[in-house]
Amino acid sequence: MNLINDAWIPARRADGTTEKIEPWRLTDHIGTGKSPIIAVASPRPDFDGALTQFLIGLLQTTCTPETESAWWDWRESPPSSSTLRKRFASIQRCS
């Protein structure tokens, strides 16, 4: 199993559907008119917290902004799934 490339994170979309996604798909469909991811949807709240912490760490490690304004830019307009996939690939083969 690969934590970066495999669909394993249970996620809920705005339309109420749930599915397992790859971490880089976290920003799927934001601003497209389709149903974006709105929450982690594991069977237990403590698992939701653990998954959220994993995602925070992954983003902090691979997507550290160069400037404060870059952080604000991503806050206002989140990166695409393809951008996240490229960033996450930088640690894919770490051992």
N, CA, C and O atoms as a CHARMM CRD file, in Angstrom:
* protein
*
  380
    1    1 MET  N      0.84500  -1.18800   0.00000 PROA 1      0.00000
    2    1 MET  CA     0.00000   0.00000   0.00000 PROA 1      0.00000
    3    1 MET  C      0.88200   1.24000   0.00000 PROA 1      0.00000
    4    1 MET  O      1.90100   1.29400   0.68900 PROA 1      0.00000
    5    2 ASN  N      0.48200   2.22000  -0.77100 PROA 2      0.00000
    6    2 ASN  CA     1.20000   3.47900  -0.85000 PROA 2      0.00000
    7    2 ASN  C      0.27700   4.58400  -0.33400 PROA 2      0.00000
    8    2 ASN  O     -0.78100   4.82900  -0.91300 PROA 2      0.00000
    9    3 LEU  N      0.67100   5.24600   0.74500 PROA 3      0.00000
   10    3 LEU  CA    -0.18400   6.26400   1.36300 PROA 3      0.00000
   11    3 LEU  C     -0.37400   7.50500   0.50100 PROA 3      0.00000
   12    3 LEU  O     -1.29000   8.29000   0.74500 PROA 3      0.00000
   13    4 ILE  N      0.47900   7.69400  -0.50400 PROA 4      0.00000
   14    4 ILE  CA     0.36200   8.85400  -1.38700 PROA 4      0.00000
   15    4 ILE  C     -0.49800   8.53700  -2.60900 PROA 4      0.00000
   16    4 ILE  O     -1.33000   9.35200  -3.00600 PROA 4      0.00000
   17    5 ASN  N     -0.30500   7.36700  -3.20400 PROA 5      0.00000
   18    5 ASN  CA    -0.94700   7.04900  -4.48300 PROA 5      0.00000
   19    5 ASN  C     -2.21200   6.21100  -4.40500 PROA 5      0.00000
   20    5 ASN  O     -2.98000   6.18300  -5.36600 PROA 5      0.00000
   21    6 ASP  N     -2.45200   5.53400  -3.30200 PROA 6      0.00000
   22    6 ASP  CA    -3.62500   4.66500  -3.20500 PROA 6      0.00000
   23    6 ASP  C     -4.82800   5.40800  -2.62500 PROA 6      0.00000
   24    6 ASP  O     -4.68500   6.30000  -1.78900 PROA 6      0.00000
   25    7 ALA  N     -6.00600   5.02000  -3.08800 PROA 7      0.00000
   26    7 ALA  CA    -7.25600   5.58900  -2.56200 PROA 7      0.00000
   27    7 ALA  C     -7.60100   4.85800  -1.26800 PROA 7      0.00000
   28    7 ALA  O     -8.04300   3.70900  -1.29700 PROA 7      0.00000
   29    8 TRP  N     -7.39700   5.52600  -0.13300 PROA 8      0.00000
   30    8 TRP  CA    -7.63900   4.88800   1.16400 PROA 8      0.00000
   31    8 TRP  C     -8.29600   5.80800   2.18400 PROA 8      0.00000
   32    8 TRP  O     -8.73700   5.34900   3.23700 PROA 8      0.00000
   33    9 ILE  N     -8.36400   7.08700   1.88600 PROA 9      0.00000
   34    9 ILE  CA    -8.93100   8.04200   2.83900 PROA 9      0.00000
   35    9 ILE  C    -10.43900   8.16000   2.59100 PROA 9      0.00000
   36    9 ILE  O    -10.85200   8.59100   1.51500 PROA 9      0.00000
   37   10 PRO  N    -11.26200   7.78400   3.57000 PROA 10     0.00000
   38   10 PRO  CA   -12.70900   7.92900   3.39500 PROA 10     0.00000
   39   10 PRO  C    -13.09000   9.41000   3.43600 PROA 10     0.00000
   40   10 PRO  O    -12.76700  10.12500   4.38400 PROA 10     0.00000
   41   11 ALA  N    -13.78200   9.85000   2.38900 PROA 11     0.00000
   42   11 ALA  CA   -14.11700  11.27100   2.27000 PROA 11     0.00000
   43   11 ALA  C    -15.59300  11.44800   1.93500 PROA 11     0.00000
   44   11 ALA  O    -16.19900  10.61400   1.26100 PROA 11     0.00000
   45   12 ARG  N    -16.15400  12.54600   2.41900 PROA 12     0.00000
   46   12 ARG  CA   -17.54800  12.89000   2.13000 PROA 12     0.00000
   47   12 ARG  C    -17.56200  14.10200   1.21000 PROA 12     0.00000
   48   12 ARG  O    -16.84800  15.08100   1.42800 PROA 12     0.00000
   49   13 ARG  N    -18.38400  14.01300   0.18800 PROA 13     0.00000
   50   13 ARG  CA   -18.55400  15.12600  -0.74200 PROA 13     0.00000
   51   13 ARG  C    -19.75200  15.98600  -0.31800 PROA 13     0.00000
   52   13 ARG  O    -20.55800  15.57600   0.51700 PROA 13     0.00000
   53   14 ALA  N    -19.85200  17.16100  -0.89600 PROA 14     0.00000
   54   14 ALA  CA   -20.92900  18.10000  -0.56000 PROA 14     0.00000
   55   14 ALA  C    -22.31000  17.51700  -0.84200 PROA 14     0.00000
   56   14 ALA  O    -23.28200  17.89200  -0.18700 PROA 14     0.00000
   57   15 ASP  N    -22.40900  16.60600  -1.80400 PROA 15     0.00000
   58   15 ASP  CA   -23.70900  16.00100  -2.12000 PROA 15     0.00000
   59   15 ASP  C    -24.05700  14.82800  -1.20100 PROA 15     0.00000
   60   15 ASP  O    -25.09200  14.18700  -1.38200 PROA 15     0.00000
   61   16 GLY  N    -23.19400  14.54400  -0.21000 PROA 16     0.00000
   62   16 GLY  CA   -23.45600  13.49400   0.76200 PROA 16     0.00000
   63   16 GLY  C    -22.85900  12.14000   0.42300 PROA 16     0.00000
   64   16 GLY  O    -22.85000  11.24400   1.26700 PROA 16     0.00000
   65   17 THR  N    -22.36000  11.97200  -0.79200 PROA 17     0.00000
   66   17 THR  CA   -21.74500  10.69500  -1.15300 PROA 17     0.00000
   67   17 THR  C    -20.39800  10.55600  -0.46100 PROA 17     0.00000
   68   17 THR  O    -19.73400  11.54600  -0.15100 PROA 17     0.00000
   69   18 THR  N    -20.01100   9.31500  -0.22600 PROA 18     0.00000
   70   18 THR  CA   -18.69800   9.04500   0.35900 PROA 18     0.00000
   71   18 THR  C    -17.93000   8.12900  -0.58000 PROA 18     0.00000
   72   18 THR  O    -18.51500   7.33600  -1.31800 PROA 18     0.00000
   73   19 GLU  N    -16.62400   8.25300  -0.53900 PROA 19     0.00000
   74   19 GLU  CA   -15.74500   7.41100  -1.34100 PROA 19     0.00000
   75   19 GLU  C    -14.36000   7.44600  -0.72900 PROA 19     0.00000
   76   19 GLU  O    -14.05800   8.30700   0.09600 PROA 19     0.00000
   77   20 LYS  N    -13.52600   6.51500  -1.13200 PROA 20     0.00000
   78   20 LYS  CA   -12.13400   6.52800  -0.70100 PROA 20     0.00000
   79   20 LYS  C    -11.33000   7.26700  -1.76300 PROA 20     0.00000
   80   20 LYS  O    -11.46400   7.01800  -2.96100 PROA 20     0.00000
   81   21 ILE  N    -10.48900   8.18500  -1.28800 PROA 21     0.00000
   82   21 ILE  CA    -9.70100   9.00700  -2.21000 PROA 21     0.00000
   83   21 ILE  C     -8.21700   8.90400  -1.89000 PROA 21     0.00000
   84   21 ILE  O     -7.82600   8.51500  -0.79000 PROA 21     0.00000
   85   22 GLU  N     -7.40500   9.26000  -2.87100 PROA 22     0.00000
   86   22 GLU  CA    -5.98500   9.45100  -2.66400 PROA 22     0.00000
   87   22 GLU  C     -5.81100  10.81500  -1.98700 PROA 22     0.00000
   88   22 GLU  O     -6.62400  11.71200  -2.20700 PROA 22     0.00000
   89   23 PRO  N     -4.77600  10.98600  -1.17400 PROA 23     0.00000
   90   23 PRO  CA    -4.59400  12.27900  -0.49800 PROA 23     0.00000
   91   23 PRO  C     -4.54500  13.46800  -1.45600 PROA 23     0.00000
   92   23 PRO  O     -5.03600  14.54700  -1.12400 PROA 23     0.00000
   93   24 TRP  N     -3.96700  13.28700  -2.62100 PROA 24     0.00000
   94   24 TRP  CA    -3.84100  14.39900  -3.56500 PROA 24     0.00000
   95   24 TRP  C     -5.17400  14.80100  -4.18500 PROA 24     0.00000
   96   24 TRP  O     -5.24600  15.84500  -4.83300 PROA 24     0.00000
   97   25 ARG  N     -6.22000  14.01800  -4.01200 PROA 25     0.00000
   98   25 ARG  CA    -7.54300  14.37200  -4.53600 PROA 25     0.00000
   99   25 ARG  C     -8.35000  15.20500  -3.54700 PROA 25     0.00000
  100   25 ARG  O     -9.53800  15.44100  -3.76400 PROA 25     0.00000
  101   26 LEU  N     -7.73400  15.64100  -2.48800 PROA 26     0.00000
  102   26 LEU  CA    -8.40900  16.40500  -1.44300 PROA 26     0.00000
  103   26 LEU  C     -9.12000  17.65100  -1.97700 PROA 26     0.00000
  104   26 LEU  O    -10.16000  18.04200  -1.44800 PROA 26     0.00000
  105   27 THR  N     -8.57700  18.26400  -3.00000 PROA 27     0.00000
  106   27 THR  CA    -9.16600  19.49400  -3.54100 PROA 27     0.00000
  107   27 THR  C     -9.97600  19.24900  -4.81700 PROA 27     0.00000
  108   27 THR  O    -10.29600  20.19200  -5.54000 PROA 27     0.00000
  109   28 ASP  N    -10.30400  17.99300  -5.09100 PROA 28     0.00000
  110   28 ASP  CA   -11.12800  17.65700  -6.26300 PROA 28     0.00000
  111   28 ASP  C    -12.38300  18.51300  -6.34400 PROA 28     0.00000
  112   28 ASP  O    -13.10500  18.67000  -5.35900 PROA 28     0.00000
  113   29 HSD  N    -12.63100  19.05400  -7.50200 PROA 29     0.00000
  114   29 HSD  CA   -13.88100  19.74200  -7.84700 PROA 29     0.00000
  115   29 HSD  C    -14.13500  21.04800  -7.10600 PROA 29     0.00000
  116   29 HSD  O    -15.25000  21.56700  -7.16900 PROA 29     0.00000
  117   30 ILE  N    -13.15400  21.59500  -6.41200 PROA 30     0.00000
  118   30 ILE  CA   -13.37000  22.90100  -5.78300 PROA 30     0.00000
  119   30 ILE  C    -13.49700  23.94300  -6.89000 PROA 30     0.00000
  120   30 ILE  O    -12.62200  24.06700  -7.74700 PROA 30     0.00000
  121   31 GLY  N    -14.58400  24.67700  -6.85800 PROA 31     0.00000
  122   31 GLY  CA   -14.80800  25.74100  -7.83100 PROA 31     0.00000
  123   31 GLY  C    -15.21800  25.27100  -9.21100 PROA 31     0.00000
  124   31 GLY  O    -15.18100  26.05800 -10.15700 PROA 31     0.00000
  125   32 THR  N    -15.61300  23.99800  -9.35900 PROA 32     0.00000
  126   32 THR  CA   -15.97300  23.48700 -10.68500 PROA 32     0.00000
  127   32 THR  C    -17.47200  23.31300 -10.87800 PROA 32     0.00000
  128   32 THR  O    -17.92100  23.02800 -11.98800 PROA 32     0.00000
  129   33 GLY  N    -18.24800  23.48000  -9.81900 PROA 33     0.00000
  130   33 GLY  CA   -19.67600  23.22200  -9.91600 PROA 33     0.00000
  131   33 GLY  C    -20.02800  21.78100  -9.60200 PROA 33     0.00000
  132   33 GLY  O    -21.20300  21.44100  -9.46300 PROA 33     0.00000
  133   34 LYS  N    -19.00900  20.92700  -9.49000 PROA 34     0.00000
  134   34 LYS  CA   -19.23500  19.53700  -9.08700 PROA 34     0.00000
  135   34 LYS  C    -19.13000  19.46600  -7.56800 PROA 34     0.00000
  136   34 LYS  O    -18.85300  20.47200  -6.91500 PROA 34     0.00000
  137   35 SER  N    -19.34700  18.30200  -7.01600 PROA 35     0.00000
  138   35 SER  CA   -19.39600  18.13700  -5.56100 PROA 35     0.00000
  139   35 SER  C    -17.99400  17.95700  -4.96300 PROA 35     0.00000
  140   35 SER  O    -17.38200  16.90400  -5.14700 PROA 35     0.00000
  141   36 PRO  N    -17.47300  18.97700  -4.24400 PROA 36     0.00000
  142   36 PRO  CA   -16.12900  18.87300  -3.66200 PROA 36     0.00000
  143   36 PRO  C    -16.11400  18.04200  -2.37700 PROA 36     0.00000
  144   36 PRO  O    -17.15500  17.76800  -1.78100 PROA 36     0.00000
  145   37 ILE  N    -14.91800  17.65400  -1.97400 PROA 37     0.00000
  146   37 ILE  CA   -14.71800  16.97900  -0.69500 PROA 37     0.00000
  147   37 ILE  C    -14.96300  18.01400   0.40500 PROA 37     0.00000
  148   37 ILE  O    -14.43700  19.12500   0.34800 PROA 37     0.00000
  149   38 ILE  N    -15.76600  17.63900   1.40900 PROA 38     0.00000
  150   38 ILE  CA   -16.02200  18.56900   2.51400 PROA 38     0.00000
  151   38 ILE  C    -15.57500  18.03600   3.86300 PROA 38     0.00000
  152   38 ILE  O    -15.47200  18.79800   4.82400 PROA 38     0.00000
  153   39 ALA  N    -15.30300  16.71700   3.95300 PROA 39     0.00000
  154   39 ALA  CA   -14.92800  16.15900   5.25400 PROA 39     0.00000
  155   39 ALA  C    -14.27300  14.79600   5.09400 PROA 39     0.00000
  156   39 ALA  O    -14.50000  14.08400   4.11600 PROA 39     0.00000
  157   40 VAL  N    -13.46000  14.45500   6.07500 PROA 40     0.00000
  158   40 VAL  CA   -12.97800  13.08600   6.21700 PROA 40     0.00000
  159   40 VAL  C    -14.15900  12.30800   6.79600 PROA 40     0.00000
  160   40 VAL  O    -14.87300  12.82300   7.65600 PROA 40     0.00000
  161   41 ALA  N    -14.37200  11.07600   6.33600 PROA 41     0.00000
  162   41 ALA  CA   -15.59000  10.34800   6.72400 PROA 41     0.00000
  163   41 ALA  C    -15.30200   8.93100   7.20900 PROA 41     0.00000
  164   41 ALA  O    -15.89400   7.97000   6.71900 PROA 41     0.00000
  165   42 SER  N    -14.40300   8.80700   8.15800 PROA 42     0.00000
  166   42 SER  CA   -14.11500   7.47900   8.70300 PROA 42     0.00000
  167   42 SER  C    -15.23900   7.06100   9.65500 PROA 42     0.00000
  168   42 SER  O    -16.08800   7.88200  10.00200 PROA 42     0.00000
  169   43 PRO  N    -15.25300   5.79800  10.07700 PROA 43     0.00000
  170   43 PRO  CA   -16.33900   5.34300  10.95100 PROA 43     0.00000
  171   43 PRO  C    -16.26600   5.86700  12.38700 PROA 43     0.00000
  172   43 PRO  O    -17.22400   5.72000  13.14700 PROA 43     0.00000
  173   44 ARG  N    -15.13700   6.47800  12.76600 PROA 44     0.00000
  174   44 ARG  CA   -14.99500   6.95600  14.15200 PROA 44     0.00000
  175   44 ARG  C    -14.39700   8.36200  14.17700 PROA 44     0.00000
  176   44 ARG  O    -13.50900   8.66900  13.38200 PROA 44     0.00000
  177   45 PRO  N    -14.87400   9.21300  15.08000 PROA 45     0.00000
  178   45 PRO  CA   -14.34600  10.57900  15.18500 PROA 45     0.00000
  179   45 PRO  C    -12.84400  10.62700  15.46000 PROA 45     0.00000
  180   45 PRO  O    -12.15800  11.51000  14.94500 PROA 45     0.00000
  181   46 ASP  N    -12.31900   9.69300  16.26400 PROA 46     0.00000
  182   46 ASP  CA   -10.88400   9.72200  16.54000 PROA 46     0.00000
  183   46 ASP  C    -10.07800   9.37900  15.29500 PROA 46     0.00000
  184   46 ASP  O     -8.96800   9.88300  15.12800 PROA 46     0.00000
  185   47 PHE  N    -10.61100   8.53600  14.42100 PROA 47     0.00000
  186   47 PHE  CA    -9.94100   8.25000  13.15400 PROA 47     0.00000
  187   47 PHE  C     -9.97000   9.48600  12.25400 PROA 47     0.00000
  188   47 PHE  O     -8.99500   9.77600  11.56100 PROA 47     0.00000
  189   48 ASP  N    -11.09700  10.21600  12.26700 PROA 48     0.00000
  190   48 ASP  CA   -11.17300  11.46600  11.49900 PROA 48     0.00000
  191   48 ASP  C    -10.07500  12.42800  11.94900 PROA 48     0.00000
  192   48 ASP  O     -9.41700  13.06100  11.12400 PROA 48     0.00000
  193   49 GLY  N     -9.88700  12.53000  13.26000 PROA 49     0.00000
  194   49 GLY  CA    -8.83200  13.40100  13.79300 PROA 49     0.00000
  195   49 GLY  C     -7.45400  12.94600  13.35900 PROA 49     0.00000
  196   49 GLY  O     -6.62000  13.76800  12.98100 PROA 49     0.00000
  197   50 ALA  N     -7.20400  11.64600  13.40900 PROA 50     0.00000
  198   50 ALA  CA    -5.90100  11.11500  13.00100 PROA 50     0.00000
  199   50 ALA  C     -5.65800  11.35000  11.51100 PROA 50     0.00000
  200   50 ALA  O     -4.55300  11.72300  11.11800 PROA 50     0.00000
  201   51 LEU  N     -6.66700  11.13800  10.69000 PROA 51     0.00000
  202   51 LEU  CA    -6.52000  11.37100   9.25000 PROA 51     0.00000
  203   51 LEU  C     -6.28600  12.85000   8.95600 PROA 51     0.00000
  204   51 LEU  O     -5.48700  13.19900   8.08700 PROA 51     0.00000
  205   52 THR  N     -6.98300  13.70800   9.67900 PROA 52     0.00000
  206   52 THR  CA    -6.78700  15.14700   9.50000 PROA 52     0.00000
  207   52 THR  C     -5.36000  15.53900   9.86200 PROA 52     0.00000
  208   52 THR  O     -4.73900  16.32800   9.15000 PROA 52     0.00000
  209   53 GLN  N     -4.83600  15.00400  10.94900 PROA 53     0.00000
  210   53 GLN  CA    -3.45000  15.28800  11.34400 PROA 53     0.00000
  211   53 GLN  C     -2.46000  14.76600  10.30200 PROA 53     0.00000
  212   53 GLN  O     -1.46300  15.42700  10.01000 PROA 53     0.00000
  213   54 PHE  N     -2.72600  13.58800   9.74100 PROA 54     0.00000
  214   54 PHE  CA    -1.87900  13.05400   8.66900 PROA 54     0.00000
  215   54 PHE  C     -1.85900  14.01900   7.48300 PROA 54     0.00000
  216   54 PHE  O     -0.79500  14.33500   6.95100 PROA 54     0.00000
  217   55 LEU  N     -3.03800  14.48300   7.07500 PROA 55     0.00000
  218   55 LEU  CA    -3.12100  15.39000   5.92700 PROA 55     0.00000
  219   55 LEU  C     -2.43700  16.72700   6.21500 PROA 55     0.00000
  220   55 LEU  O     -1.78400  17.29000   5.33700 PROA 55     0.00000
  221   56 ILE  N     -2.58300  17.23200   7.43100 PROA 56     0.00000
  222   56 ILE  CA    -1.89600  18.47400   7.80700 PROA 56     0.00000
  223   56 ILE  C     -0.38600  18.28600   7.69400 PROA 56     0.00000
  224   56 ILE  O      0.30300  19.12400   7.11100 PROA 56     0.00000
  225   57 GLY  N      0.12500  17.20000   8.24400 PROA 57     0.00000
  226   57 GLY  CA     1.56300  16.92900   8.17300 PROA 57     0.00000
  227   57 GLY  C      2.04900  16.77500   6.74600 PROA 57     0.00000
  228   57 GLY  O      3.12000  17.27100   6.39400 PROA 57     0.00000
  229   58 LEU  N      1.26900  16.09000   5.92300 PROA 58     0.00000
  230   58 LEU  CA     1.63700  15.90400   4.51900 PROA 58     0.00000
  231   58 LEU  C      1.70400  17.24400   3.79700 PROA 58     0.00000
  232   58 LEU  O      2.64400  17.50600   3.04500 PROA 58     0.00000
  233   59 LEU  N      0.71100  18.08300   4.02600 PROA 59     0.00000
  234   59 LEU  CA     0.70800  19.40400   3.39700 PROA 59     0.00000
  235   59 LEU  C      1.83400  20.28700   3.93000 PROA 59     0.00000
  236   59 LEU  O      2.47200  21.00000   3.15500 PROA 59     0.00000
  237   60 GLN  N      2.08800  20.25200   5.23500 PROA 60     0.00000
  238   60 GLN  CA     3.17600  21.06000   5.80100 PROA 60     0.00000
  239   60 GLN  C      4.52800  20.63500   5.24500 PROA 60     0.00000
  240   60 GLN  O      5.40100  21.47100   5.01400 PROA 60     0.00000
  241   61 THR  N      4.69700  19.34000   5.03200 PROA 61     0.00000
  242   61 THR  CA     5.97200  18.82000   4.55200 PROA 61     0.00000
  243   61 THR  C      6.21000  19.12800   3.08200 PROA 61     0.00000
  244   61 THR  O      7.33600  19.43100   2.68500 PROA 61     0.00000
  245   62 THR  N      5.16600  19.05300   2.27700 PROA 62     0.00000
  246   62 THR  CA     5.34700  19.14400   0.82700 PROA 62     0.00000
  247   62 THR  C      4.91300  20.46600   0.20800 PROA 62     0.00000
  248   62 THR  O      5.27000  20.75500  -0.93400 PROA 62     0.00000
  249   63 CYS  N      4.15900  21.26400   0.93200 PROA 63     0.00000
  250   63 CYS  CA     3.57400  22.47100   0.34300 PROA 63     0.00000
  251   63 CYS  C      3.85400  23.72900   1.14800 PROA 63     0.00000
  252   63 CYS  O      3.03700  24.65000   1.15900 PROA 63     0.00000
  253   64 THR  N      4.97900  23.78000   1.80900 PROA 64     0.00000
  254   64 THR  CA     5.31600  24.96100   2.59400 PROA 64     0.00000
  255   64 THR  C      5.39700  26.17900   1.67300 PROA 64     0.00000
  256   64 THR  O      6.16600  26.17100   0.71100 PROA 64     0.00000
  257   65 PRO  N      4.61600  27.22200   1.95200 PROA 65     0.00000
  258   65 PRO  CA     4.64400  28.39600   1.07900 PROA 65     0.00000
  259   65 PRO  C      5.94900  29.17400   1.23200 PROA 65     0.00000
  260   65 PRO  O      6.54600  29.22100   2.30800 PROA 65     0.00000
  261   66 GLU  N      6.36500  29.77200   0.14300 PROA 66     0.00000
  262   66 GLU  CA     7.59400  30.57000   0.14700 PROA 66     0.00000
  263   66 GLU  C      7.39300  31.89900   0.88100 PROA 66     0.00000
  264   66 GLU  O      8.31400  32.41800   1.51100 PROA 66     0.00000
  265   67 THR  N      6.18300  32.43600   0.78800 PROA 67     0.00000
  266   67 THR  CA     5.88100  33.72200   1.42000 PROA 67     0.00000
  267   67 THR  C      4.51300  33.64800   2.09300 PROA 67     0.00000
  268   67 THR  O      3.72600  32.73900   1.82700 PROA 67     0.00000
  269   68 GLU  N      4.24500  34.60300   2.95700 PROA 68     0.00000
  270   68 GLU  CA     2.92900  34.64900   3.59300 PROA 68     0.00000
  271   68 GLU  C      1.83300  34.90000   2.56200 PROA 68     0.00000
  272   68 GLU  O      0.73400  34.35500   2.67300 PROA 68     0.00000
  273   69 SER  N      2.13000  35.71800   1.56900 PROA 69     0.00000
  274   69 SER  CA     1.10700  35.99200   0.54900 PROA 69     0.00000
  275   69 SER  C      0.79300  34.74200  -0.27600 PROA 69     0.00000
  276   69 SER  O     -0.33600  34.57300  -0.73500 PROA 69     0.00000
  277   70 ALA  N      1.77800  33.87300  -0.46500 PROA 70     0.00000
  278   70 ALA  CA     1.52200  32.60900  -1.17400 PROA 70     0.00000
  279   70 ALA  C      0.55700  31.74300  -0.37400 PROA 70     0.00000
  280   70 ALA  O     -0.30400  31.07200  -0.94200 PROA 70     0.00000
  281   71 TRP  N      0.70800  31.76300   0.95400 PROA 71     0.00000
  282   71 TRP  CA    -0.22700  31.01900   1.79900 PROA 71     0.00000
  283   71 TRP  C     -1.63700  31.56400   1.62600 PROA 71     0.00000
  284   71 TRP  O     -2.58500  30.79300   1.47500 PROA 71     0.00000
  285   72 TRP  N     -1.78400  32.87000   1.64700 PROA 72     0.00000
  286   72 TRP  CA    -3.10400  33.47700   1.48200 PROA 72     0.00000
  287   72 TRP  C     -3.68300  33.16100   0.11000 PROA 72     0.00000
  288   72 TRP  O     -4.88700  32.94200  -0.01900 PROA 72     0.00000
  289   73 ASP  N     -2.83700  33.13600  -0.91600 PROA 73     0.00000
  290   73 ASP  CA    -3.31200  32.79700  -2.26000 PROA 73     0.00000
  291   73 ASP  C     -3.92700  31.39900  -2.27900 PROA 73     0.00000
  292   73 ASP  O     -5.00200  31.19800  -2.84500 PROA 73     0.00000
  293   74 TRP  N     -3.24000  30.42500  -1.65500 PROA 74     0.00000
  294   74 TRP  CA    -3.76500  29.05300  -1.61600 PROA 74     0.00000
  295   74 TRP  C     -5.00400  28.96300  -0.74500 PROA 74     0.00000
  296   74 TRP  O     -5.88500  28.14200  -1.00000 PROA 74     0.00000
  297   75 ARG  N     -5.07700  29.79100   0.27100 PROA 75     0.00000
  298   75 ARG  CA    -6.26900  29.77700   1.12700 PROA 75     0.00000
  299   75 ARG  C     -7.48500  30.23900   0.33400 PROA 75     0.00000
  300   75 ARG  O     -8.57100  29.67600   0.46700 PROA 75     0.00000
  301   76 GLU  N     -7.30100  31.25100  -0.47900 PROA 76     0.00000
  302   76 GLU  CA    -8.39600  31.79000  -1.28400 PROA 76     0.00000
  303   76 GLU  C     -8.71300  30.91900  -2.49500 PROA 76     0.00000
  304   76 GLU  O     -9.87100  30.79500  -2.89200 PROA 76     0.00000
  305   77 SER  N     -7.68600  30.32000  -3.07500 PROA 77     0.00000
  306   77 SER  CA    -7.85200  29.48000  -4.26200 PROA 77     0.00000
  307   77 SER  C     -6.98300  28.23800  -4.08900 PROA 77     0.00000
  308   77 SER  O     -5.82000  28.24000  -4.49200 PROA 77     0.00000
  309   78 PRO  N     -7.53300  27.17300  -3.49300 PROA 78     0.00000
  310   78 PRO  CA    -6.73700  25.97600  -3.18800 PROA 78     0.00000
  311   78 PRO  C     -6.07900  25.38100  -4.42800 PROA 78     0.00000
  312   78 PRO  O     -6.58300  25.54000  -5.54000 PROA 78     0.00000
  313   79 PRO  N     -4.96000  24.70100  -4.23700 PROA 79     0.00000
  314   79 PRO  CA    -4.26000  24.09400  -5.36600 PROA 79     0.00000
  315   79 PRO  C     -5.09200  22.97200  -5.99100 PROA 79     0.00000
  316   79 PRO  O     -5.91500  22.34600  -5.32200 PROA 79     0.00000
  317   80 SER  N     -4.86800  22.73600  -7.25600 PROA 80     0.00000
  318   80 SER  CA    -5.57400  21.65200  -7.94600 PROA 80     0.00000
  319   80 SER  C     -5.05800  20.29700  -7.46900 PROA 80     0.00000
  320   80 SER  O     -3.99800  20.20200  -6.85100 PROA 80     0.00000
  321   81 SER  N     -5.81500  19.26800  -7.76400 PROA 81     0.00000
  322   81 SER  CA    -5.37500  17.91300  -7.43000 PROA 81     0.00000
  323   81 SER  C     -4.06600  17.57600  -8.12900 PROA 81     0.00000
  324   81 SER  O     -3.21100  16.90400  -7.55100 PROA 81     0.00000
  325   82 SER  N     -3.90100  18.03300  -9.36400 PROA 82     0.00000
  326   82 SER  CA    -2.65300  17.73800 -10.08400 PROA 82     0.00000
  327   82 SER  C     -1.46100  18.43600  -9.43600 PROA 82     0.00000
  328   82 SER  O     -0.36300  17.88000  -9.40800 PROA 82     0.00000
  329   83 THR  N     -1.65900  19.63700  -8.92000 PROA 83     0.00000
  330   83 THR  CA    -0.58100  20.33000  -8.20000 PROA 83     0.00000
  331   83 THR  C     -0.21500  19.56800  -6.93500 PROA 83     0.00000
  332   83 THR  O      0.96600  19.37300  -6.64600 PROA 83     0.00000
  333   84 LEU  N     -1.22300  19.13400  -6.17600 PROA 84     0.00000
  334   84 LEU  CA    -0.94600  18.36500  -4.95800 PROA 84     0.00000
  335   84 LEU  C     -0.24600  17.05100  -5.29500 PROA 84     0.00000
  336   84 LEU  O      0.67600  16.63900  -4.59000 PROA 84     0.00000
  337   85 ARG  N     -0.67700  16.40100  -6.35700 PROA 85     0.00000
  338   85 ARG  CA    -0.05000  15.12600  -6.74500 PROA 85     0.00000
  339   85 ARG  C      1.43900  15.32300  -7.01900 PROA 85     0.00000
  340   85 ARG  O      2.26200  14.51400  -6.59000 PROA 85     0.00000
  341   86 LYS  N      1.78400  16.38300  -7.72400 PROA 86     0.00000
  342   86 LYS  CA     3.19900  16.67300  -8.01000 PROA 86     0.00000
  343   86 LYS  C      3.96900  16.95900  -6.72600 PROA 86     0.00000
  344   86 LYS  O      5.08300  16.46700  -6.54400 PROA 86     0.00000
  345   87 ARG  N      3.38100  17.74900  -5.84200 PROA 87     0.00000
  346   87 ARG  CA     4.05700  18.07400  -4.57700 PROA 87     0.00000
  347   87 ARG  C      4.24700  16.83000  -3.71800 PROA 87     0.00000
  348   87 ARG  O      5.32200  16.62300  -3.15400 PROA 87     0.00000
  349   88 PHE  N      3.21200  16.00200  -3.61400 PROA 88     0.00000
  350   88 PHE  CA     3.28700  14.80200  -2.78000 PROA 88     0.00000
  351   88 PHE  C      4.27600  13.78900  -3.35000 PROA 88     0.00000
  352   88 PHE  O      4.85400  13.00200  -2.60000 PROA 88     0.00000
  353   89 ALA  N      4.47600  13.79900  -4.66800 PROA 89     0.00000
  354   89 ALA  CA     5.42300  12.86700  -5.29800 PROA 89     0.00000
  355   89 ALA  C      6.84200  13.08600  -4.79200 PROA 89     0.00000
  356   89 ALA  O      7.67200  12.18100  -4.86600 PROA 89     0.00000
  357   90 SER  N      7.12800  14.28000  -4.27800 PROA 90     0.00000
  358   90 SER  CA     8.48500  14.57600  -3.79500 PROA 90     0.00000
  359   90 SER  C      8.88300  13.71900  -2.60100 PROA 90     0.00000
  360   90 SER  O     10.07300  13.57300  -2.32200 PROA 90     0.00000
  361   91 ILE  N      7.91400  13.14900  -1.89400 PROA 91     0.00000
  362   91 ILE  CA     8.24300  12.29900  -0.74300 PROA 91     0.00000
  363   91 ILE  C      7.78500  10.85800  -0.94100 PROA 91     0.00000
  364   91 ILE  O      7.86200  10.04400  -0.02100 PROA 91     0.00000
  365   92 GLN  N      7.32200  10.55600  -2.11600 PROA 92     0.00000
  366   92 GLN  CA     6.75200   9.24200  -2.38700 PROA 92     0.00000
  367   92 GLN  C      7.71000   8.10000  -2.08800 PROA 92     0.00000
  368   92 GLN  O      7.28300   7.06500  -1.57800 PROA 92     0.00000
  369   93 ARG  N      8.97200   8.25800  -2.38700 PROA 93     0.00000
  370   93 ARG  CA     9.91600   7.16600  -2.23900 PROA 93     0.00000
  371   93 ARG  C     10.80500   7.29400  -1.01200 PROA 93     0.00000
  372   93 ARG  O     11.85000   6.64700  -0.93600 PROA 93     0.00000
  373   94 CYS  N     10.40900   8.11100  -0.06200 PROA 94     0.00000
  374   94 CYS  CA    11.19000   8.24500   1.17000 PROA 94     0.00000
  375   94 CYS  C     11.14600   6.94300   1.95500 PROA 94     0.00000
  376   94 CYS  O     10.11300   6.27600   2.01900 PROA 94     0.00000
  377   95 SER  N     12.28700   6.59000   2.55600 PROA 95     0.00000
  378   95 SER  CA    12.28500   5.38600   3.39300 PROA 95     0.00000
  379   95 SER  C     13.08100   5.60500   4.64700 PROA 95     0.00000
  380   95 SER  O     13.19200   4.70000   5.47400 PROA 95     0.00000
